[in-house]
Amino acid sequence: MELFTNQVLAGIATGAIYACMALAVVMIYQAIDHLNFAQGEMAMFSTFISWQLMQWGLPYWVAFVVTLAFSFAGGIVIERVLFKPLTKAPILTQVAGFIALFSIINSCAGLIWDFTIKQYPTPFGSSPFLGSQLISTHQAGMIGITLLLLIGLYFFFQYTRVGLAMRAAAALPESARLVGINTSWMIALGWGMAAAIGSIAGMLIAPVVFLEPNMMGGVLIYGFAAAVLGGLTSPFGAVLGGFLVGIFENLAGTYIPHVGNEMKLPIALALIISVLVIKPAGLFGRNIVKRV
Amino acid sequence: MSAVEDIASQAPAVDAVPKRAMTLSSGTTFVVVLLLLVVPLFVKNFIIFQMTMLLIYGLAVLALNILTGGSGQFSLGQSAFYAVGAYTSAILMEQYNVNYALTLPVAGVICFGFGFLFGQPALRLSGVYLALATFALATAMPQILKLGFFEEWTGGVQGLVVTKPDAPFGLPMSQDMWLYYFTLAITIAIYVFSVNLLRSRSGRAFMAIRDNEIAASAMGIDVATYKTLAFGVSAGITGVAGGLGAIAVQFVAPDSYTIVLAISLFLGMVVGGVGWLPGSFVGAAFIIFVPNIAEGISKGLSGAVFGVLLFLVIFLVPHGSRQVAMVAQQLLGKLRKN
């Protein structure tokens, strides 16, 4: 039983990261109806930036905040320069754009910081949390920060003018434009926020998976799985999906024979495909009807 | 946001391509085939090897082009089908001593089945969802190949070494040259098959689905069958290319078939021009030679160069090499008049 509790708690901790990635994916999906395949690489690049800042002697939390600001600005710049001109392009062209971005960021990180694996510090320490053997302080910190982020986002979308405008622009762009909302900038804002949320996920997972240019590959797939499970149109669903995927992954790794570490990505693949087959809209998504 | 039904008006996946614009004129075809036949007689073995790889990647890009340019679905997971084809050939040749030429149809059939099965769930997915599922497939493939469960056949992380076949009937040819002509024959056969497929009833059904899925189904086209068929054919051709690739490179290992390969093939299609079959080989040349040049400048640079070039292509020449070819043709026409 202790093994079970342990695995569930550890699952919730990694699930927190998947929840952040899924949230970032859903933010952009809401804004432009596309999955950002470069989301993981953007997060990885931000994490490298924070690492570099710490190498230059900045304390962890200063580097954390500076990185958030950098990622936010970076996300907006990427949208303005690269993706705004592609708004009306066919889907294929847009996917090609995401793939190109993926390739550029991955390669640049390799060029700047090379492909060796680096240690990344944790601000919480790795001792057992409050003396319990179940969960480490870092895992508790991961869950805590994710929950804080969620509460913050909830208040932002529920109680601020900009949050309301962003929701309006995502839900009904035409009508939003008619009431004077600058929908184009709302999309850019969505990109900036998604990049910032992604960078939080990167900085929290880096102590666990170590820092290297390909570190987010698996995490992104799990983020996608989480977003699909929860429903790509529902931020709340994405977060819940993240936690569920984290728990599921850990339990499957522990209790199903032959499923070790090496089976992690195939599990995510199977999860994505089965959700898409059984309930394509996800647990909390909307059904979308098409017409000619 | 309960079960509010929303009307999605999406841009088409691919710009429509007129049917006649899919191939080269007969004169050009003749010259190209002649060059492909004659050039290897005068160059070094290494260049012959690169030409072989060009044809092989060209086939893989062609397969993707049938799927995307033909039926409007896209796949970021072609590397997975390529890997299955490569492993099928390698395992049959090395573990069961099957003749290399016979392994290719087997690879094709297995990949057709694999693609057809993957196409079943993929049926329900359009646009980004399909891209997502195939992206996940490509990311997971190396892990699946490394599984201890399959290790007896696949050789696990170490992979398998494949023997390069000698020229048959005592022909006075180097192994490389024989393999080149062997690949060329298969490439031409598959190319002719693809052109005819797209001109056939099935091909027109693919294109109707590409241009407007709902209208196509309203006209009585069995969308499900044709979409999975396109997936199966595409995977089958990719599998043959994978098998040829394994024989040419003489080695298969899980890490040769990562998402990077899938991205390369996708890039090859975009650069070559979606829906323009000869462009597949232009795209293949691009994905073979550009990384070499980029790695020559700085190690690890090729990804960045790929990405930047891809952006340039989608911004400046969204129809890829087809657009370049058309502009060149117009310029030639003007020059002749003067």
Chai-1 contact restraints between the chains, C-beta under 6 A:
chainA,res_idxA,chainB,res_idxB,connection_type,confidence,min_distance_angstrom,max_distance_angstrom,comment,restraint_id
A,H34,B,V128,contact,1.0,0.0,6.0,A-B,restraint_1
A,L35,B,V128,contact,1.0,0.0,6.0,A-B,restraint_2
A,L35,B,L132,contact,1.0,0.0,6.0,A-B,restraint_3
A,P90,B,A11,contact,1.0,0.0,6.0,A-B,restraint_4
A,P90,B,P12,contact,1.0,0.0,6.0,A-B,restraint_5
A,P90,B,A13,contact,1.0,0.0,6.0,A-B,restraint_6
A,P90,B,V14,contact,1.0,0.0,6.0,A-B,restraint_7
A,P90,B,D15,contact,1.0,0.0,6.0,A-B,restraint_8
A,I91,B,A13,contact,1.0,0.0,6.0,A-B,restraint_9
A,I91,B,G127,contact,1.0,0.0,6.0,A-B,restraint_10
A,L92,B,A13,contact,1.0,0.0,6.0,A-B,restraint_11
A,L92,B,V14,contact,1.0,0.0,6.0,A-B,restraint_12
A,L92,B,F74,contact,1.0,0.0,6.0,A-B,restraint_13
A,T93,B,I314,contact,1.0,0.0,6.0,A-B,restraint_14
A,V95,B,A131,contact,1.0,0.0,6.0,A-B,restraint_15
A,A96,B,V270,contact,1.0,0.0,6.0,A-B,restraint_16
A,A96,B,L310,contact,1.0,0.0,6.0,A-B,restraint_17
A,A96,B,I314,contact,1.0,0.0,6.0,A-B,restraint_18
A,I99,B,I263,contact,1.0,0.0,6.0,A-B,restraint_19
A,A100,B,G307,contact,1.0,0.0,6.0,A-B,restraint_20
A,A100,B,L310,contact,1.0,0.0,6.0,A-B,restraint_21
A,A100,B,F311,contact,1.0,0.0,6.0,A-B,restraint_22
A,S103,B,G303,contact,1.0,0.0,6.0,A-B,restraint_23
A,S103,B,F306,contact,1.0,0.0,6.0,A-B,restraint_24
A,S103,B,G307,contact,1.0,0.0,6.0,A-B,restraint_25
A,I104,B,A304,contact,1.0,0.0,6.0,A-B,restraint_26
A,I104,B,G307,contact,1.0,0.0,6.0,A-B,restraint_27
A,N106,B,G303,contact,1.0,0.0,6.0,A-B,restraint_28
A,S107,B,G303,contact,1.0,0.0,6.0,A-B,restraint_29
A,S107,B,A304,contact,1.0,0.0,6.0,A-B,restraint_30
A,C108,B,A304,contact,1.0,0.0,6.0,A-B,restraint_31
A,G110,B,G300,contact,1.0,0.0,6.0,A-B,restraint_32
A,L111,B,G300,contact,1.0,0.0,6.0,A-B,restraint_33
A,I221,B,A136,contact,1.0,0.0,6.0,A-B,restraint_34
A,I221,B,T139,contact,1.0,0.0,6.0,A-B,restraint_35
A,F224,B,L132,contact,1.0,0.0,6.0,A-B,restraint_36
A,E262,B,Q143,contact,1.0,0.0,6.0,A-B,restraint_37
A,E262,B,K146,contact,1.0,0.0,6.0,A-B,restraint_38
A,L265,B,T139,contact,1.0,0.0,6.0,A-B,restraint_39
A,L265,B,A140,contact,1.0,0.0,6.0,A-B,restraint_40
A,L265,B,Q143,contact,1.0,0.0,6.0,A-B,restraint_41
A,P266,B,A140,contact,1.0,0.0,6.0,A-B,restraint_42
A,P266,B,Q143,contact,1.0,0.0,6.0,A-B,restraint_43
A,P266,B,I144,contact,1.0,0.0,6.0,A-B,restraint_44
A,L269,B,A136,contact,1.0,0.0,6.0,A-B,restraint_45
A,L269,B,A140,contact,1.0,0.0,6.0,A-B,restraint_46
A,I272,B,A133,contact,1.0,0.0,6.0,A-B,restraint_47
A,I272,B,A136,contact,1.0,0.0,6.0,A-B,restraint_48
A,I273,B,P121,contact,1.0,0.0,6.0,A-B,restraint_49
A,I273,B,A133,contact,1.0,0.0,6.0,A-B,restraint_50
A,L276,B,L125,contact,1.0,0.0,6.0,A-B,restraint_51
A,V277,B,P121,contact,1.0,0.0,6.0,A-B,restraint_52
A,P280,B,R124,contact,1.0,0.0,6.0,A-B,restraint_53
A,R286,B,M1,contact,1.0,0.0,6.0,A-B,restraint_54
A,R286,B,V4,contact,1.0,0.0,6.0,A-B,restraint_55
A,R286,B,D6,contact,1.0,0.0,6.0,A-B,restraint_56
A,I288,B,D6,contact,1.0,0.0,6.0,A-B,restraint_57
A,I288,B,A8,contact,1.0,0.0,6.0,A-B,restraint_58
A,V289,B,E5,contact,1.0,0.0,6.0,A-B,restraint_59
A,K290,B,A8,contact,1.0,0.0,6.0,A-B,restraint_60
A,V292,B,I214,contact,1.0,0.0,6.0,A-B,restraint_61
A,V292,B,A215,contact,1.0,0.0,6.0,A-B,restraint_62
